[in-house]
Every structure is written in C-alpha cells, then in structure tokens.
Amino acid sequence: MEFVITDFWQWWIIAVVLVILEILAPTFFALWMAIAAFLTGVALFLVPDMQWEYQVFLFAILSVISIVAWRYYYKKNPIATDEPLLNRRGEQYVGRVITLKEPIVDGQGKVKVDDSTWKIEGEDCVEGTKVKIVSLNNVVFQVEIIS
C-alpha cells in the first residue's frame, strides 16, 4: 500500500507537525518548511486534481525558496541587539590587558582569564609580562606585549 496525499488538509497537518517540531527543537528551519507545506495545501485546495508527484515537487521548491528568501532577508536585516557578544565568550576578552602567569615559549602559551584557561600566541616573553588580547583565532588568543 502506497501513502499518497490526496487532500489539502493533509498538507496542513504536515505544516502543523513541522511547526510543533520547530517549537520543540528550535532550529529555525522547520518553520519555513511548514510554510511551504501550508502553501502546498493551499495550492491543492485551488487545484484539487493535482497529482502527488507535483505536490511533492511544489513542496520542495517552496521549501527551498522560503529558506533562501529568509537567509537573504536576514543577511540584509540582522537582528539588532544590545549584547552582540553575549554568546561569543572569547570575543568578549578582545582588548583586555592581562598579566602572564606562565611565559610564552616558541610563540605559544596559556593564560587564565576569569575562570577559564585559554591558549595564546604571541612574542616570546617571561611570566609577569602584561599583554593585550588583540584577536581570537578559533579558540586561541593572539596577544601583543604592552610596553
């Protein structure tokens, strides 16, 4: 027995399931597929004799279009926030001056900042030297010596 979507309300049920999935696991991806499923249901409501192959094709095309449209819109209109570095912990330390507890040897070392130990790269220097964190490369701070 083959599963075939024959009525528009079945697409609307799929849309509701996708919205519920989005609520339970907020990926901000299933929402756009839910919109595509809803629009496919609207299309099937308007053209009730549409074959299921065309329905699936329409759903796939609408899903891609809605996801790409959202990405394009979001790039042009990013969400403004008063805490842009909130979930970028390492980037919050850029510009901070710290005193080394361990020397930098062969361009690499470690430093304790607040409650975490971070790898650092910079000029070789002895412990007790003040350095400024100038950038973050993956999880390694780039530092320069403060005169």
C-alpha positions as CSV (number, residue, x, y, z in Angstrom):
1,M,0.0,0.0,0.0
2,E,1.4,3.4,-1.0
3,F,1.0,6.5,1.0
4,V,-0.4,9.3,-1.2
5,I,-1.5,12.7,-0.1
6,T,-4.9,13.3,-1.6
7,D,-6.4,16.2,0.3
8,F,-5.2,19.7,1.1
9,W,-5.8,19.3,4.8
10,Q,-3.1,16.6,4.9
11,W,-0.6,19.2,3.9
12,W,-1.9,21.5,6.6
13,I,-1.4,18.7,9.2
14,I,2.2,18.3,8.0
15,A,2.6,22.1,8.4
16,V,1.3,21.9,12.0
17,V,3.6,18.9,12.7
18,L,6.5,20.9,11.4
19,V,5.6,24.0,13.5
20,I,5.4,21.7,16.6
21,L,8.8,20.3,15.7
22,E,10.1,23.8,15.4
23,I,8.7,24.7,18.8
24,L,10.3,21.6,20.4
25,A,13.6,21.8,18.6
26,P,14.1,25.5,17.6
27,T,16.3,25.2,14.5
28,F,14.5,28.0,12.7
29,F,14.5,25.7,9.7
30,A,11.3,23.6,10.1
31,L,9.2,26.8,10.2
32,W,10.0,27.6,6.6
33,M,9.2,24.1,5.5
34,A,5.9,24.4,7.5
35,I,5.1,27.5,5.5
36,A,5.9,25.6,2.3
37,A,3.6,22.7,3.4
38,F,0.8,25.2,4.1
39,L,1.1,26.8,0.7
40,T,1.2,23.4,-0.9
41,G,-2.1,22.7,0.8
42,V,-3.5,26.0,-0.5
43,A,-2.4,25.0,-4.0
44,L,-4.1,21.6,-3.6
45,F,-7.2,23.4,-2.4
46,L,-7.2,25.5,-5.5
47,V,-6.3,22.7,-7.9
48,P,-7.8,19.6,-6.3
49,D,-6.8,17.1,-9.0
50,M,-3.1,17.8,-8.7
51,Q,-1.1,14.6,-8.8
52,W,1.0,13.8,-5.7
53,E,4.3,14.0,-7.6
54,Y,3.6,17.6,-8.4
55,Q,2.6,18.3,-4.8
56,V,5.9,16.9,-3.5
57,F,7.8,18.9,-6.2
58,L,5.9,22.1,-5.3
59,F,6.6,21.5,-1.6
60,A,10.3,21.0,-2.3
61,I,10.5,24.1,-4.5
62,L,8.6,26.2,-1.9
63,S,10.8,24.9,0.9
64,V,13.9,26.0,-0.9
65,I,12.5,29.3,-1.9
66,S,11.3,30.1,1.6
67,I,14.6,29.1,3.2
68,V,16.7,31.1,0.7
69,A,14.4,34.1,1.0
70,W,14.7,34.1,4.8
71,R,18.6,33.8,4.6
72,Y,18.7,36.7,2.1
73,Y,16.4,38.8,4.3
74,Y,18.3,38.0,7.4
75,K,21.6,39.0,5.9
76,K,20.2,42.3,4.8
77,N,18.4,43.0,8.1
78,P,20.2,41.3,11.0
79,I,18.6,41.3,14.4
80,A,19.8,44.3,16.4
81,T,20.9,43.5,20.0
82,D,22.4,45.5,22.8
83,E,24.6,42.5,23.7
84,P,26.2,41.4,20.3
85,L,28.9,39.3,22.0
86,L,26.7,37.6,24.5
87,N,27.3,34.0,23.2
88,R,30.8,34.7,21.9
89,R,32.7,34.4,25.1
90,G,36.2,34.5,23.6
91,E,35.4,37.7,21.6
92,Q,34.4,39.4,24.9
93,Y,38.0,39.3,26.0
94,V,39.5,41.1,23.0
95,G,41.1,44.3,24.1
96,R,41.6,43.1,27.6
97,V,45.1,43.5,29.2
98,I,46.2,40.6,31.3
99,T,49.4,39.6,33.2
100,L,51.0,36.3,32.3
101,K,51.4,33.7,35.0
102,E,53.3,31.5,32.6
103,P,55.8,32.5,29.9
104,I,55.2,32.4,26.2
105,V,57.7,30.0,24.7
106,D,58.1,29.4,20.9
107,G,55.2,31.7,20.3
108,Q,52.7,29.7,22.4
109,G,51.5,29.7,25.9
110,K,48.5,29.6,28.2
111,V,46.7,32.2,30.2
112,K,43.9,32.0,32.8
113,V,41.2,34.6,32.1
114,D,38.4,34.7,34.7
115,D,37.5,31.0,35.3
116,S,39.0,29.5,32.1
117,T,42.4,28.7,30.7
118,W,43.0,29.8,27.1
119,K,45.8,29.1,24.6
120,I,47.7,32.2,23.5
121,E,50.0,33.0,20.6
122,G,52.4,35.9,20.5
123,E,56.0,37.0,21.0
124,D,58.1,35.1,23.5
125,C,58.1,36.7,26.9
126,V,58.6,35.9,30.6
127,E,55.9,35.5,33.2
128,G,54.7,38.7,34.7
129,T,54.6,40.5,31.3
130,K,51.5,42.4,30.6
131,V,49.9,41.5,27.2
132,K,46.8,42.7,25.4
133,I,44.5,40.3,23.7
134,V,44.2,41.6,20.1
135,S,42.1,38.9,18.4
136,L,40.7,35.4,18.6
137,N,41.6,32.8,16.1
138,N,39.2,29.8,16.6
139,V,40.0,29.3,20.4
140,V,43.5,30.8,20.5
141,F,44.0,34.4,21.6
142,Q,46.5,36.5,19.6
143,V,48.3,38.7,22.1
144,E,50.9,41.6,21.9
145,I,53.2,42.8,24.6
146,I,52.2,46.1,26.3
147,S,55.2,48.4,26.8
